[in-house]
Amino acid sequence: MRTWQWILSGVMSVALTVGCANAADNKPETKKPTAMANVAGAGDNKGKVSGKLAFHEVDGGVHVTGEITGLTPGKHGFHIHEKGDLSDPALKSAGGHFNPTKHKHGGPDSVERHEGDFGNITADDKGVAHIDATFKGVSLTGADNGIGGRSVIVHAKEDDMKTDPAGNAGDRIAGGVIEVAK
């Protein structure tokens, strides 16, 4: 009987040691911030354009996924603007593109660009744009490059990704405030 106790004691000791070693390797994961934006039409597009966007902070940027419906088919400028104020019917209260480094306008992959220059989204023939892209150089909560609390704006026309200050993208037709989860 004692032999079994010794064997059982040895097995338990090894199991406990391995379990503790594995627990040390499984450090708690640092949870990265997430945010949501409910996009709604403005002006003549009020009640026509809508969508939901999810923002997930990733290494070096923010991954944006979601869908916006009710758009005219084709490309539409897609930007982060300075303020989360959408009280003006033309969305002018959102301010200009988010541009803390004071660069010229560009596209999301341009060397020189506003941090809020996210380029274009493309609506299909049914007016639906699917977004699934990562944008570098921004975060959700960073002091210098955080986009949380700001607004995402959809423009009437395609962003040419070069003309200052907004890429000739036309009117602001829809927007939503980027609300960071708590």
LINVEN-V586106 format. One record per residue. RES is the residue in one letter. PSI is psi in degrees with one decimal (999 if undefined). Layout:
RES&PSI ; RES&PSI
This chain:
M&-38.2 ; R&-32.4 ; T&-42.6 ; W&-37.2 ; Q&-40.7 ; W&-44.4 ; I&-47.8 ; L&-41.2 ; S&-40.7 ; G&-44.8 ; V&-43.7 ; M&-39.9 ; S&-44.5 ; V&-44.8 ; A&-42.1 ; L&-41.4 ; T&-45.8 ; V&-42.7 ; G&-42.5 ; C&-39.0 ; A&-43.1 ; N&-37.5 ; A&-36.1 ; A&-32.6 ; D&-24.7 ; N&66.8 ; K&150.4 ; P&135.8 ; E&137.4 ; T&116.6 ; K&126.3 ; K&147.4 ; P&151.5 ; T&160.7 ; A&164.8 ; M&153.3 ; A&126.6 ; N&112.2 ; V&133.1 ; A&148.2 ; G&155.0 ; A&159.9 ; G&-129.2 ; D&-14.6 ; N&1.9 ; K&127.5 ; G&-7.6 ; K&-43.1 ; V&135.3 ; S&162.8 ; G&172.7 ; K&134.8 ; L&139.3 ; A&136.8 ; F&126.9 ; H&122.8 ; E&132.0 ; V&170.2 ; D&120.4 ; G&2.2 ; G&-158.4 ; V&130.6 ; H&128.0 ; V&129.8 ; T&154.9 ; G&-166.9 ; E&140.1 ; I&130.5 ; T&164.0 ; G&12.1 ; L&160.7 ; T&145.0 ; P&144.3 ; G&-168.2 ; K&145.1 ; H&133.5 ; G&141.5 ; F&109.0 ; H&159.0 ; I&128.7 ; H&161.8 ; E&-39.4 ; K&154.9 ; G&27.2 ; D&109.7 ; L&27.8 ; S&-26.5 ; D&133.8 ; P&-25.8 ; A&6.7 ; L&19.5 ; K&-24.2 ; S&-9.9 ; A&-7.5 ; G&-168.1 ; G&-174.2 ; H&144.0 ; F&117.0 ; N&62.7 ; P&-21.3 ; T&0.9 ; K&41.5 ; H&169.6 ; K&161.5 ; H&147.2 ; G&-167.9 ; G&173.3 ; P&-22.3 ; D&5.9 ; S&148.6 ; V&-45.7 ; E&124.3 ; R&163.3 ; H&147.9 ; E&-27.2 ; G&4.3 ; D&93.3 ; F&5.7 ; G&-129.4 ; N&154.5 ; I&154.5 ; T&121.6 ; A&135.4 ; D&-174.0 ; D&-11.1 ; K&3.4 ; G&19.5 ; V&127.7 ; A&126.9 ; H&131.4 ; I&129.8 ; D&85.0 ; A&154.2 ; T&132.2 ; F&124.0 ; K&157.4 ; G&4.3 ; V&161.1 ; S&176.8 ; L&-32.8 ; T&4.0 ; G&145.9 ; A&-37.3 ; D&-33.0 ; N&17.6 ; G&133.0 ; I&-4.4 ; G&135.0 ; G&-8.4 ; R&-173.6 ; S&149.7 ; V&131.7 ; I&137.3 ; V&132.6 ; H&162.1 ; A&-32.6 ; K&174.0 ; E&139.6 ; D&125.3 ; D&-4.7 ; M&26.8 ; K&-35.5 ; T&125.4 ; D&142.8 ; P&-8.0 ; A&17.0 ; G&21.0 ; N&36.2 ; A&-3.9 ; G&-163.5 ; D&156.9 ; R&112.5 ; I&-15.8 ; A&155.7 ; G&163.8 ; G&148.9 ; V&135.1 ; I&107.3 ; E&113.0 ; V&133.9 ; A&144.8 ; K&999
